[in-house]
Amino acid sequence: MVLPEPTTDAVCRKIERVLLEADRRGRLVVLGRAAAIVLRDRPRAVHVRLDGPEEALVFQAMQIDQIDEDEARRRQRNSDRARMDRVKHLYQADPRDPRHYHLVLKSTALARDLRRADRCRGPGAGGRARRAQLRRRPPSSPGPASTAPAAHV
């Protein structure tokens, strides 16, 4: 199910109702929509934040969306600002606060690590298709993934 962008209070409240009902019915995975905050009191919920260094996120957007750096930065700023304003307005919370999450993942490093694992495994069992998909993803910031903390609990 794809939910609309939460652009008004009414749309946000409808999204909340859909998330709470979906949680009541069983397993679900929600990306965005302030789900970590909406579902914060649900004991079965595991909240994960996908994040990364700004430069790596901008580069990733340039590659995936085939846009120039200025456009990628503009979209990143606008998206971050809109998310922050919406969550502060509706929930009086900061969506960047790691206390809302069980796990914070450096998503730009995940694509790099998956490419490395795929090269080791070779093209069998779907490796070729996975490599084609991952090729669109940019490398993350330099340095091994193990040197940066990947999780906040």
C-alpha positions in Angstrom: 0.0 0.0 0.0 1.3 3.4 -0.9 0.1 6.3 1.3 -0.2 9.9 0.0 2.3 12.6 1.0 1.1 14.1 4.3 0.5 17.6 3.1 -2.4 18.7 5.4 -3.5 17.9 8.9 -6.5 16.0 7.6 -4.3 13.8 5.3 -1.9 13.2 8.3 -4.7 12.1 10.5 -6.0 9.7 7.8 -2.5 8.3 7.5 -2.4 7.8 11.3 -5.7 5.9 11.1 -4.4 3.7 8.3 -1.1 2.9 10.1 -2.9 2.1 13.4 -5.4 -0.2 11.7 -2.6 -1.9 9.7 -0.7 -2.4 12.9 -3.7 -3.9 14.6 -4.2 -6.4 11.8 -0.7 -7.8 11.8 2.8 -7.3 10.3 3.7 -4.3 8.3 6.7 -2.3 7.1 6.3 1.5 6.9 8.8 3.8 5.3 8.4 7.3 6.5 5.0 9.0 7.3 6.3 9.6 10.9 5.5 6.0 11.6 8.0 5.7 14.4 6.1 8.4 16.2 2.6 7.4 15.3 3.3 3.8 16.4 5.6 4.6 19.3 3.3 3.0 21.9 2.9 -0.2 19.9 4.9 -2.9 21.7 5.4 -5.0 18.5 6.8 -2.1 16.5 10.5 -1.9 15.7 11.5 1.5 14.6 14.4 1.9 12.2 15.7 5.2 10.8 17.5 5.2 7.5 20.0 8.0 7.4 23.5 8.9 6.1 26.0 11.7 5.7 24.5 14.6 3.7 27.1 14.4 0.9 26.4 10.7 0.4 22.7 11.3 0.4 23.0 14.0 -2.2 25.3 11.8 -4.4 22.8 9.0 -4.0 19.9 11.2 -5.1 21.9 12.4 -8.1 22.5 8.9 -9.3 19.1 7.5 -8.6 17.1 10.5 -9.9 19.6 11.4 -12.7 19.7 15.1 -11.4 22.5 17.5 -10.9 24.0 18.4 -7.5 22.2 21.7 -7.1 18.8 20.0 -7.7 19.7 17.1 -5.4 20.6 19.5 -2.6 17.5 21.6 -3.1 15.3 18.5 -2.9 17.1 17.3 0.2 16.7 20.6 2.0 13.0 20.9 1.0 12.2 17.3 2.0 14.1 17.6 5.3 12.4 20.9 6.1 8.9 19.7 5.2 9.4 16.6 7.3 10.7 18.5 10.3 7.9 21.1 10.1 5.2 18.5 9.8 6.4 16.3 12.6 7.0 19.2 14.9 3.5 20.7 14.1 1.6 17.4 14.5 3.5 15.6 17.2 5.7 18.2 18.9 8.7 15.9 18.2 12.0 16.0 16.2 12.1 13.1 13.7 15.9 13.1 13.9 15.9 12.3 17.6 17.4 8.8 17.9 15.2 8.1 21.0 12.4 7.5 18.5 14.2 4.6 17.0 15.5 1.2 18.0 18.1 1.3 15.3 19.6 4.0 13.1 21.2 2.7 9.8 23.6 4.5 7.6 21.7 3.6 4.5 24.3 4.9 2.1 26.8 2.4 3.5 24.3 -0.5 3.2 24.3 -0.3 -0.6 28.2 -0.3 -0.6 28.3 -3.3 1.7 25.7 -5.2 -0.4 27.8 -4.6 -3.5 30.8 -6.0 -1.8 28.9 -9.1 -0.6 27.5 -9.6 -4.1 30.9 -9.5 -5.7 32.1 -12.2 -3.3 29.1 -14.4 -4.0 29.2 -14.1 -7.8 26.4 -13.9 -10.3 24.5 -17.0 -9.3 21.1 -17.0 -7.6 20.0 -13.6 -8.7 23.3 -11.9 -8.1 23.3 -10.4 -11.6 19.9 -8.8 -11.2 20.8 -7.5 -7.7 24.1 -6.0 -9.1 22.1 -4.2 -11.8 19.8 -2.7 -9.2 22.7 -1.8 -6.9 24.7 -0.2 -9.7 22.3 2.7 -9.5 23.2 3.3 -5.9 26.2 5.5 -5.2 29.1 4.6 -3.0 28.8 6.1 0.5 31.4 8.2 2.2 34.9 6.9 2.3 36.2 4.5 5.0 35.1 1.1 6.1 31.6 0.8 7.5 32.8 -0.8 10.7 34.6 2.5 11.8 31.3 4.4 12.2 28.6 3.5 14.7 25.7 2.0 12.8 23.1 1.8 15.5 21.8 3.9 18.4 19.9 2.1 21.1 
